[in-house]
Amino acid sequence: MSDYRFLLSGKWVGWLLLACAAAALSLYLGGWQMDRNDHLVGENTKVTQNYRAEPLTGDEASAQFAAHDERLSWHPVELTGEYLPEDQVLVRNRPQNGRVGYEVLVPFRTEGGDVVVLDRGWIPTGSAANGMPDEVPEPPAGEVTVTARLRPGEPVVDRGAPEGQIATIELEELQERWGRSTGTAAYAEVFAEDPAPSVAPAPPPEPEIDSGPHLSYSLQWYAFAALFFVAYGYAARQQARNDEWDRQYAAEMERRLSRFYDEDGNYVGEGDEELVIRQMEMADDMPAHLKSLMRPKPQRRRHRPTWEDEEDALLDALEGGGRLEHHGR
């Protein structure tokens, strides 16, 4: 472990803290993506289970507009009552099938006296330059039975709208706008009316079941969190190897110097001393990537002699025996 004492230096402690911070950020982003994936999975489950379920009716249906159970989003309800067309309002900037248009909201009074918000469907913008619809279909007059799917209200947005229009389906704002006690927990998207009008807005399209990329993004962020520490460990290993190579290089330079100078520092080599000094200075001033070329390659430790070593030892023994025989004569 002495080879890794440099990890206690300020520089390497800083790199470790940076890796920890980057990993923590990656874990946070991975969790955020996982939460989005879980939410999307939950919404897909609601669509799958509720979209074609049998409609809720009577008080059970009306109660959902005052206290909506989010597990019943997209669930059909069947309501009987009458539209209140004098308070009709358009929701602007609603795309459908590649066009921009409006959704038509109308309050609806049920047989039990509750007033709920119904979205009768979508209409396109008209041909006029002002972007207004050419015509808004009137709701059926008198008693009507509607079948619609429950939807939660939308959040408030920071933008206005012209007279008779709104920018978002914010149910509490609609209650204040109409001056009526309406349900503020949910509204419903109409897909059938009885009696059916001759002209009606287009019903909303069926929602797509899409898992999205959030799960894969989450796994990528978790992988990044681990890779920061892998990179830190790899860099530490390389630093330890470089330090070992530098020690080997220093030992090699000391060995080379011993060929030209004795213990007292006197030059004992052959040739011009100035040339030797110049070569040593050039080697010492080499960049690291070039200096490494002069580093000796680490030798693998042999746990057992090879057949070549055994053959050399045998020859040495034979030669040694021959020499002894010769001296004995």
C-alpha positions as CSV (number, residue, x, y, z in Angstrom):
1,M,0.0,0.0,0.0
2,S,3.0,2.3,0.3
3,D,2.8,2.7,-3.5
4,Y,-0.5,4.5,-3.0
5,R,0.5,7.0,-0.3
6,F,0.0,9.8,-2.9
7,L,-3.8,9.3,-2.5
8,L,-3.5,11.2,0.8
9,S,-2.2,14.3,-1.0
10,G,-4.4,17.3,-1.4
11,K,-4.6,16.8,-5.2
12,W,-5.9,13.3,-5.0
13,V,-8.2,14.0,-2.1
14,G,-9.7,16.7,-4.3
15,W,-10.1,14.3,-7.2
16,L,-11.9,11.8,-4.9
17,L,-14.3,14.5,-3.6
18,L,-15.0,15.6,-7.2
19,A,-15.8,11.9,-8.1
20,C,-18.1,11.7,-5.1
21,A,-19.9,14.9,-6.1
22,A,-20.3,13.7,-9.7
23,A,-21.5,10.3,-8.6
24,A,-24.0,11.9,-6.2
25,L,-25.3,14.1,-9.0
26,S,-25.6,11.1,-11.3
27,L,-27.5,9.2,-8.6
28,Y,-29.9,12.1,-8.2
29,L,-30.5,12.4,-11.9
30,G,-31.0,8.6,-12.1
31,G,-33.6,8.7,-9.3
32,W,-35.3,11.6,-11.0
33,Q,-35.5,9.7,-14.3
34,M,-36.7,6.6,-12.4
35,D,-39.5,8.6,-10.8
36,R,-40.6,9.9,-14.2
37,N,-40.6,6.3,-15.5
38,D,-42.7,5.1,-12.5
39,H,-45.1,8.0,-13.1
40,L,-45.4,7.0,-16.8
41,V,-45.9,3.4,-15.9
42,G,-48.7,4.4,-13.5
43,E,-50.4,6.5,-16.2
44,N,-50.2,3.7,-18.7
45,T,-51.7,1.3,-16.2
46,K,-54.6,3.7,-15.7
47,V,-55.2,3.9,-19.4
48,T,-55.1,0.1,-19.8
49,Q,-57.4,-0.6,-16.9
50,N,-59.9,2.3,-17.1
51,Y,-60.2,3.5,-20.6
52,R,-62.8,0.9,-21.7
53,A,-64.3,0.1,-18.3
54,E,-68.0,0.1,-17.6
55,P,-69.1,3.7,-16.8
56,L,-69.7,4.9,-13.3
57,T,-73.3,6.2,-12.9
58,G,-75.5,8.3,-10.5
59,D,-74.0,9.7,-7.3
60,E,-70.9,7.6,-7.7
61,A,-70.1,9.3,-11.0
62,S,-70.9,12.8,-9.7
63,A,-68.8,12.4,-6.6
64,Q,-65.7,12.0,-8.7
65,F,-65.8,15.7,-9.7
66,A,-65.7,16.9,-6.1
67,A,-63.3,14.3,-4.7
68,H,-61.5,12.6,-7.6
69,D,-59.7,9.3,-7.0
70,E,-56.6,9.5,-9.2
71,R,-56.7,5.8,-9.8
72,L,-59.9,6.3,-11.8
73,S,-58.3,8.7,-14.3
74,W,-59.6,7.9,-17.8
75,H,-62.5,5.9,-16.3
76,P,-65.9,6.6,-18.1
77,V,-68.8,8.2,-16.2
78,E,-72.4,8.4,-17.4
79,L,-74.3,11.6,-16.4
80,T,-77.8,12.8,-17.1
81,G,-78.8,16.4,-16.9
82,E,-78.5,19.6,-19.1
83,Y,-75.8,21.7,-20.5
84,L,-75.5,25.4,-19.5
85,P,-74.3,26.8,-22.9
86,E,-74.4,30.5,-21.8
87,D,-71.1,29.8,-19.9
88,Q,-69.4,28.0,-22.7
89,V,-65.6,28.8,-23.0
90,L,-62.8,27.8,-25.4
91,V,-59.4,26.5,-24.4
92,R,-56.9,27.9,-26.8
93,N,-53.7,26.4,-28.4
94,R,-54.8,22.7,-28.4
95,P,-53.1,20.6,-31.1
96,Q,-54.8,17.6,-32.7
97,N,-53.9,15.6,-35.8
98,G,-51.2,18.2,-36.7
99,R,-53.5,21.2,-36.5
100,V,-54.0,23.8,-33.7
101,G,-57.5,24.5,-32.4
102,Y,-59.6,24.7,-29.3
103,E,-61.3,22.5,-26.8
104,V,-64.9,23.4,-25.9
105,L,-65.8,23.5,-22.2
106,V,-69.4,23.7,-21.1
107,P,-70.7,23.4,-17.5
108,F,-73.2,20.6,-17.0
109,R,-75.9,20.4,-14.3
110,T,-76.7,16.8,-13.3
111,E,-80.1,15.4,-12.2
112,G,-78.8,15.6,-8.6
113,G,-78.1,19.4,-9.0
114,D,-74.3,19.1,-9.1
115,V,-72.5,21.3,-11.7
116,V,-69.5,19.7,-13.4
117,V,-67.1,20.7,-16.2
118,L,-67.3,18.8,-19.4
119,D,-65.0,19.0,-22.4
120,R,-67.2,18.4,-25.4
121,G,-64.2,17.9,-27.8
122,W,-61.9,19.7,-30.2
123,I,-62.6,22.2,-33.0
124,P,-60.0,23.6,-35.5
125,T,-59.0,27.2,-36.0
126,G,-60.9,28.9,-38.9
127,S,-59.7,30.4,-42.1
128,A,-59.8,34.0,-40.7
129,A,-56.5,35.7,-39.9
130,N,-57.5,36.2,-36.3
131,G,-57.3,32.4,-35.7
132,M,-60.8,32.1,-34.3
133,P,-62.9,29.0,-35.1
134,D,-65.3,29.3,-38.0
135,E,-68.1,27.8,-35.9
136,V,-68.6,26.3,-32.4
137,P,-71.1,23.5,-32.4
138,E,-74.0,24.0,-29.9
139,P,-74.6,21.4,-27.2
140,P,-77.9,19.5,-27.3
141,A,-80.7,21.4,-25.6
142,G,-82.8,19.9,-22.8
143,E,-82.1,16.7,-21.0
144,V,-79.2,14.8,-22.3
145,T,-77.2,11.8,-21.2
146,V,-73.4,12.1,-21.7
147,T,-70.7,9.5,-21.4
148,A,-67.3,11.0,-20.7
149,R,-63.9,10.0,-19.2
150,L,-62.5,11.5,-16.0
151,R,-59.5,13.7,-16.2
152,P,-57.6,15.7,-13.4
153,G,-57.5,19.5,-13.7
154,E,-54.5,21.3,-15.3
155,P,-52.1,23.6,-13.5
156,V,-52.1,27.3,-13.7
157,V,-50.1,28.9,-16.5
158,D,-48.6,32.4,-16.7
159,R,-50.3,33.6,-19.8
160,G,-53.6,35.2,-20.6
161,A,-56.3,34.6,-23.3
162,P,-58.8,36.7,-25.2
163,E,-62.4,37.2,-24.1
164,G,-64.3,33.9,-24.1
165,Q,-61.1,31.8,-24.0
166,I,-58.8,30.4,-21.4
167,A,-55.2,29.1,-21.6
168,T,-55.5,26.1,-19.3
169,I,-58.2,23.9,-17.7
170,E,-57.7,25.2,-14.2
171,L,-60.9,24.2,-12.4
172,E,-60.8,26.6,-9.5
173,E,-60.3,29.5,-12.0
174,L,-63.3,28.2,-14.0
175,Q,-65.5,28.1,-10.8
176,E,-64.6,31.8,-10.1
177,R,-65.2,32.7,-13.8
178,W,-68.6,31.2,-13.9
179,G,-69.7,32.1,-10.4
180,R,-71.1,28.6,-9.9
181,S,-70.3,25.9,-7.4
182,T,-68.6,23.4,-9.7
183,G,-66.5,20.4,-9.0
184,T,-62.9,21.3,-8.8
185,A,-61.3,17.9,-8.4
186,A,-61.8,16.7,-12.0
187,Y,-63.5,17.3,-15.3
188,A,-64.5,14.8,-18.1
189,E,-63.9,14.5,-21.8
190,V,-67.1,13.7,-23.6
191,F,-67.2,10.9,-26.2
192,A,-70.9,10.2,-26.5
193,E,-74.1,12.3,-26.2
194,D,-77.7,11.0,-26.3
195,P,-79.5,12.5,-28.1
196,A,-76.6,13.1,-30.4
197,P,-76.3,16.5,-32.0
198,S,-76.1,16.9,-35.8
199,V,-72.7,18.5,-35.5
200,A,-70.3,17.9,-32.6
201,P,-66.6,18.7,-31.7
202,A,-64.1,15.9,-32.5
203,P,-63.6,13.6,-29.5
204,P,-60.1,13.4,-28.1
205,P,-57.9,10.7,-29.5
206,E,-57.1,7.6,-27.4
207,P,-53.9,8.1,-25.4
208,E,-50.9,6.2,-26.5
209,I,-49.2,3.6,-24.3
210,D,-45.6,4.8,-24.3
211,S,-43.0,3.8,-21.8
212,G,-40.5,6.5,-23.0
213,P,-36.7,6.5,-22.5
214,H,-36.8,7.3,-18.8
215,L,-35.8,3.8,-17.6
216,S,-32.8,3.6,-20.0
217,Y,-31.8,7.1,-19.0
218,S,-32.0,6.2,-15.3
219,L,-29.7,3.1,-15.8
220,Q,-27.2,5.3,-17.8
221,W,-27.0,7.8,-14.9
222,Y,-26.5,4.9,-12.4
223,A,-23.7,3.5,-14.6
224,F,-22.1,7.0,-14.8
225,A,-22.1,7.1,-11.0
226,A,-20.1,3.9,-10.9
227,L,-17.8,4.9,-13.7
228,F,-16.6,8.0,-11.9
229,F,-15.0,5.7,-9.2
230,V,-13.7,3.3,-11.8
231,A,-12.0,6.2,-13.6
232,Y,-10.6,7.4,-10.2
233,G,-9.2,3.9,-9.5
234,Y,-7.8,3.6,-13.0
235,A,-6.0,6.9,-12.7
236,A,-4.6,6.0,-9.3
237,R,-3.3,2.7,-10.7
238,Q,-1.6,4.5,-13.6
239,Q,-0.1,7.0,-11.2
240,A,1.3,4.1,-9.0
241,R,2.7,2.5,-12.1
242,N,4.3,5.7,-13.3
243,D,5.9,6.3,-9.9
244,E,7.3,2.7,-10.1
245,W,8.7,3.4,-13.6
246,D,10.3,6.6,-12.4
247,R,12.0,4.7,-9.6
248,Q,13.3,2.2,-12.1
249,Y,14.4,5.0,-14.4
250,A,16.3,6.6,-11.5
251,A,18.0,3.3,-10.6
252,E,18.9,2.8,-14.3
253,M,20.4,6.3,-14.5
254,E,22.4,5.6,-11.3
255,R,23.7,2.3,-12.8
256,R,24.8,4.1,-15.9
257,L,26.5,6.8,-13.9
258,S,28.5,4.2,-12.0
259,R,30.1,3.1,-15.3
260,F,31.7,6.5,-15.7
261,Y,32.4,7.7,-12.1
262,D,33.9,6.1,-9.1
263,E,32.7,6.5,-5.5
264,D,34.7,9.7,-5.1
265,G,33.1,11.2,-8.2
266,N,36.2,10.9,-10.5
267,Y,35.6,10.2,-14.1
268,V,36.7,6.7,-15.0
269,G,34.9,6.2,-18.3
270,E,36.3,6.0,-21.8
271,G,35.8,8.8,-24.2
272,D,35.0,12.5,-23.8
273,E,33.4,13.3,-20.4
274,E,31.6,16.3,-21.9
275,L,29.8,14.0,-24.3
276,V,28.7,11.7,-21.4
277,I,27.5,14.7,-19.4
278,R,25.5,16.0,-22.4
279,Q,23.8,12.7,-22.9
280,M,22.9,12.5,-19.2
281,E,21.4,16.0,-19.3
282,M,19.4,15.2,-22.4
283,A,18.0,12.1,-20.8
284,D,17.1,13.9,-17.6
285,D,15.3,16.7,-19.6
286,M,13.2,14.3,-21.6
287,P,9.5,14.7,-21.5
288,A,7.7,12.0,-19.6
289,H,6.4,10.2,-22.7
290,L,9.9,10.0,-24.1
291,K,11.6,9.3,-20.9
292,S,9.4,6.2,-20.5
293,L,11.1,4.7,-23.5
294,M,14.3,4.4,-21.5
295,R,12.6,2.8,-18.5
296,P,13.5,-0.8,-18.2
297,K,10.6,-3.2,-18.7
298,P,9.4,-5.0,-15.5
299,Q,10.6,-8.6,-15.5
300,R,8.2,-11.3,-14.6
301,R,9.2,-13.4,-11.7
302,R,9.6,-17.0,-12.6
303,H,8.3,-19.4,-10.0
304,R,10.1,-22.3,-11.6
305,P,13.2,-22.6,-13.9
306,T,12.6,-23.1,-17.6
307,W,14.1,-26.0,-19.6
308,E,16.6,-23.5,-20.9
309,D,17.7,-22.6,-17.4
310,E,18.0,-26.3,-16.5
311,E,20.1,-26.9,-19.7
312,D,22.4,-23.9,-18.9
313,A,22.9,-25.2,-15.3
314,L,23.7,-28.7,-16.6
315,L,26.3,-27.3,-19.0
316,D,27.8,-25.2,-16.2
317,A,28.0,-28.3,-14.0
318,L,29.7,-30.3,-16.7
319,E,32.2,-27.6,-17.5
320,G,32.9,-27.2,-13.8
321,G,33.5,-31.0,-13.5
322,G,35.8,-30.9,-16.5
323,R,37.9,-28.2,-14.9
324,L,38.2,-30.1,-11.6
325,E,39.3,-33.2,-13.5
326,H,41.9,-31.2,-15.4
327,H,43.3,-29.7,-12.2
328,G,43.4,-33.1,-10.6
329,R,45.7,-34.4,-13.3
